[in-house]
Amino acid sequence: MRIDGDTAVETGHADVGVLLDEPDWRSIAASADGAHHDVEALDYATLVPNPEKVICVGLNYLDHIAETGRERPSHPTLFPKFARSLTGAYDDIPLPRDDESTSTDWEAELGVVIGASVRRASRSEAAAAIAGWTVVNDLSVRDFQRHTTQFMPGKAWEGSTPVGPHLVVAGATEAADADRTPEFPISCLVDDVVMQDSNTRELCFGPIDLIEYASTFVTLVPGDLLVTGTPGGVGMARDPQVFLRRGQTLTTRVDGVGECRNRLV
């Protein structure tokens, strides 16, 4: 669907990923005139329900690197998620059972959705492959993350990663053409208490850098999701540490892009 103010217009595609497979998806979306719906009545699935790839980035904000005591990385730290890890922007998020873990943490992130196939992309090709932005929270089960040096098990719990509510294309082309990292205020709140408050200008590796690097070893295709990393303020870096509990509400905000609001269950 295309969002026009308070109205959602069907484009005739099953989901955003299917739309992005169309070479001229921008003009198709702009000219679509299917059934109209009240935005307030919508029930949002995760933005891209069946991405071929979800590539996430760790240690990519200067303030987060500082709070962890790590060195600034020379290359992006990448790890995968699976489609089953993703959930809707307003869906409930199931925490692990207490006998599995009680250390689930928040990680507000800017998501980048790929809109064109690229392999070994030049910077201009990487920029052109950006379809737009979305909001993500990379909830992390910290003890599972630390079971080994490979921390993917703590990052890929089923239904743990809200994505959405929208794909925001406004400004994406301009930022890409200027070959610069977009500057969005980004924040995370737990029960309306601000836990993270930063800006995407703190990114070490911006969206174009990440696409250029990832496409060196794998083809990125329309509908792939790139999750660009979290700023400082995570629960594990606090003294004492703070983690999420059932009944709390997690709000993830990227100003100019949108907001996810999820209850922990």
URQUI-V818784 format. One record per residue. N is the residue number from 0. BURIAL is b if it has 9 or more other C-alpha atoms within 8 Angstrom, else e. D_LAST is the distance of its C-alpha to the last C-alpha in Angstrom with 1 decimal. Layout:
n->N burial->BURIAL d_last->D_LAST
n->N burial->BURIAL d_last->D_LAST
This chain:
n->0 burial->b d_last->29.1
n->1 burial->b d_last->31.0
n->2 burial->b d_last->29.8
n->3 burial->e d_last->32.8
n->4 burial->e d_last->31.8
n->5 burial->e d_last->30.1
n->6 burial->b d_last->30.9
n->7 burial->b d_last->29.5
n->8 burial->b d_last->32.3
n->9 burial->b d_last->31.9
n->10 burial->b d_last->33.8
n->11 burial->e d_last->34.1
n->12 burial->b d_last->31.8
n->13 burial->e d_last->28.8
n->14 burial->b d_last->26.8
n->15 burial->b d_last->27.6
n->16 burial->b d_last->28.5
n->17 burial->b d_last->31.1
n->18 burial->b d_last->32.5
n->19 burial->b d_last->32.9
n->20 burial->b d_last->35.0
n->21 burial->e d_last->37.7
n->22 burial->e d_last->40.2
n->23 burial->e d_last->40.7
n->24 burial->b d_last->37.1
n->25 burial->e d_last->37.6
n->26 burial->e d_last->40.5
n->27 burial->b d_last->38.8
n->28 burial->b d_last->35.7
n->29 burial->e d_last->38.0
n->30 burial->e d_last->40.3
n->31 burial->b d_last->37.8
n->32 burial->e d_last->38.3
n->33 burial->e d_last->36.2
n->34 burial->e d_last->34.3
n->35 burial->b d_last->33.0
n->36 burial->b d_last->29.7
n->37 burial->b d_last->28.3
n->38 burial->b d_last->25.8
n->39 burial->e d_last->23.8
n->40 burial->e d_last->23.3
n->41 burial->e d_last->22.0
n->42 burial->e d_last->18.7
n->43 burial->b d_last->18.3
n->44 burial->e d_last->17.9
n->45 burial->b d_last->17.8
n->46 burial->b d_last->21.2
n->47 burial->b d_last->23.0
n->48 burial->b d_last->21.5
n->49 burial->e d_last->24.0
n->50 burial->b d_last->25.5
n->51 burial->e d_last->28.0
n->52 burial->b d_last->26.9
n->53 burial->b d_last->24.2
n->54 burial->b d_last->26.0
n->55 burial->b d_last->24.3
n->56 burial->b d_last->26.3
n->57 burial->b d_last->25.9
n->58 burial->b d_last->27.9
n->59 burial->b d_last->29.1
n->60 burial->b d_last->29.1
n->61 burial->b d_last->31.8
n->62 burial->b d_last->29.8
n->63 burial->b d_last->27.1
n->64 burial->b d_last->30.0
n->65 burial->b d_last->31.6
n->66 burial->b d_last->28.6
n->67 burial->e d_last->28.3
n->68 burial->e d_last->32.1
n->69 burial->e d_last->32.7
n->70 burial->e d_last->35.7
n->71 burial->e d_last->35.5
n->72 burial->e d_last->35.3
n->73 burial->e d_last->38.2
n->74 burial->e d_last->36.2
n->75 burial->b d_last->32.7
n->76 burial->b d_last->30.1
n->77 burial->e d_last->28.5
n->78 burial->b d_last->25.9
n->79 burial->b d_last->24.4
n->80 burial->b d_last->21.1
n->81 burial->b d_last->20.9
n->82 burial->b d_last->20.2
n->83 burial->e d_last->17.3
n->84 burial->b d_last->15.6
n->85 burial->b d_last->15.7
n->86 burial->b d_last->13.5
n->87 burial->b d_last->14.4
n->88 burial->b d_last->14.9
n->89 burial->b d_last->12.8
n->90 burial->b d_last->10.2
n->91 burial->e d_last->6.4
n->92 burial->b d_last->5.9
n->93 burial->e d_last->4.8
n->94 burial->b d_last->6.0
n->95 burial->e d_last->9.2
n->96 burial->e d_last->10.1
n->97 burial->e d_last->11.8
n->98 burial->e d_last->15.0
n->99 burial->e d_last->14.6
n->100 burial->b d_last->13.7
n->101 burial->b d_last->12.6
n->102 burial->b d_last->14.1
n->103 burial->b d_last->12.0
n->104 burial->b d_last->14.1
n->105 burial->b d_last->14.5
n->106 burial->b d_last->17.6
n->107 burial->b d_last->18.8
n->108 burial->b d_last->21.4
n->109 burial->b d_last->24.0
n->110 burial->b d_last->24.0
n->111 burial->b d_last->27.4
n->112 burial->b d_last->28.0
n->113 burial->b d_last->31.2
n->114 burial->b d_last->33.7
n->115 burial->b d_last->36.6
n->116 burial->b d_last->37.5
n->117 burial->b d_last->38.8
n->118 burial->b d_last->40.1
n->119 burial->b d_last->41.8
n->120 burial->b d_last->41.3
n->121 burial->e d_last->43.7
n->122 burial->b d_last->42.2
n->123 burial->b d_last->43.3
n->124 burial->b d_last->41.8
n->125 burial->b d_last->38.5
n->126 burial->b d_last->38.5
n->127 burial->b d_last->39.4
n->128 burial->b d_last->36.5
n->129 burial->b d_last->33.9
n->130 burial->b d_last->32.6
n->131 burial->b d_last->30.5
n->132 burial->b d_last->27.4
n->133 burial->b d_last->23.7
n->134 burial->b d_last->20.7
n->135 burial->b d_last->18.4
n->136 burial->b d_last->15.9
n->137 burial->b d_last->16.5
n->138 burial->b d_last->13.5
n->139 burial->b d_last->15.3
n->140 burial->b d_last->14.6
n->141 burial->b d_last->17.7
n->142 burial->b d_last->19.0
n->143 burial->b d_last->19.0
n->144 burial->b d_last->20.6
n->145 burial->b d_last->23.3
n->146 burial->e d_last->24.1
n->147 burial->e d_last->27.1
n->148 burial->e d_last->28.7
n->149 burial->e d_last->27.1
n->150 burial->b d_last->23.6
n->151 burial->b d_last->22.2
n->152 burial->b d_last->19.9
n->153 burial->b d_last->17.8
n->154 burial->b d_last->17.7
n->155 burial->b d_last->17.2
n->156 burial->b d_last->13.9
n->157 burial->e d_last->13.2
n->158 burial->b d_last->11.4
n->159 burial->b d_last->10.9
n->160 burial->b d_last->13.7
n->161 burial->b d_last->13.8
n->162 burial->b d_last->17.5
n->163 burial->b d_last->19.5
n->164 burial->b d_last->20.1
n->165 burial->e d_last->23.8
n->166 burial->b d_last->26.5
n->167 burial->b d_last->28.7
n->168 burial->b d_last->32.2
n->169 burial->e d_last->34.0
n->170 burial->e d_last->35.5
n->171 burial->b d_last->34.6
n->172 burial->b d_last->38.1
n->173 burial->e d_last->39.7
n->174 burial->b d_last->37.7
n->175 burial->b d_last->38.5
n->176 burial->b d_last->42.1
n->177 burial->e d_last->42.5
n->178 burial->b d_last->41.0
n->179 burial->b d_last->38.7
n->180 burial->b d_last->35.1
n->181 burial->e d_last->33.5
n->182 burial->e d_last->32.8
n->183 burial->b d_last->29.5
n->184 burial->b d_last->27.8
n->185 burial->b d_last->24.3
n->186 burial->b d_last->21.6
n->187 burial->b d_last->18.0
n->188 burial->b d_last->16.5
n->189 burial->b d_last->13.7
n->190 burial->e d_last->13.6
n->191 burial->e d_last->17.1
n->192 burial->e d_last->18.5
n->193 burial->b d_last->20.3
n->194 burial->b d_last->19.6
n->195 burial->b d_last->21.5
n->196 burial->b d_last->24.6
n->197 burial->b d_last->27.1
n->198 burial->b d_last->29.0
n->199 burial->b d_last->29.4
n->200 burial->e d_last->33.1
n->201 burial->b d_last->31.9
n->202 burial->b d_last->31.3
n->203 burial->e d_last->33.7
n->204 burial->b d_last->33.7
n->205 burial->b d_last->33.4
n->206 burial->b d_last->32.5
n->207 burial->b d_last->36.1
n->208 burial->b d_last->36.4
n->209 burial->b d_last->33.3
n->210 burial->b d_last->34.5
n->211 burial->b d_last->38.0
n->212 burial->b d_last->36.9
n->213 burial->b d_last->34.4
n->214 burial->b d_last->36.9
n->215 burial->b d_last->39.4
n->216 burial->e d_last->37.9
n->217 burial->e d_last->36.1
n->218 burial->b d_last->36.6
n->219 burial->b d_last->33.9
n->220 burial->b d_last->33.6
n->221 burial->b d_last->32.4
n->222 burial->b d_last->28.7
n->223 burial->b d_last->28.0
n->224 burial->b d_last->25.4
n->225 burial->b d_last->26.4
n->226 burial->b d_last->23.8
n->227 burial->b d_last->26.1
n->228 burial->b d_last->24.5
n->229 burial->b d_last->22.9
n->230 burial->b d_last->24.8
n->231 burial->b d_last->25.0
n->232 burial->b d_last->22.5
n->233 burial->b d_last->19.9
n->234 burial->b d_last->18.3
n->235 burial->b d_last->20.2
n->236 burial->b d_last->23.5
n->237 burial->b d_last->23.1
n->238 burial->e d_last->25.0
n->239 burial->e d_last->23.2
n->240 burial->e d_last->20.3
n->241 burial->e d_last->17.0
n->242 burial->b d_last->13.6
n->243 burial->b d_last->10.1
n->244 burial->e d_last->8.0
n->245 burial->e d_last->4.8
n->246 burial->e d_last->6.0
n->247 burial->b d_last->8.1
n->248 burial->b d_last->9.4
n->249 burial->b d_last->11.1
n->250 burial->b d_last->14.5
n->251 burial->b d_last->16.8
n->252 burial->b d_last->20.4
n->253 burial->b d_last->23.6
n->254 burial->b d_last->26.3
n->255 burial->e d_last->28.4
n->256 burial->b d_last->25.9
n->257 burial->b d_last->22.8
n->258 burial->b d_last->19.2
n->259 burial->b d_last->15.7
n->260 burial->b d_last->13.1
n->261 burial->b d_last->9.4
n->262 burial->b d_last->6.3
n->263 burial->b d_last->3.8
n->264 burial->e d_last->0.0
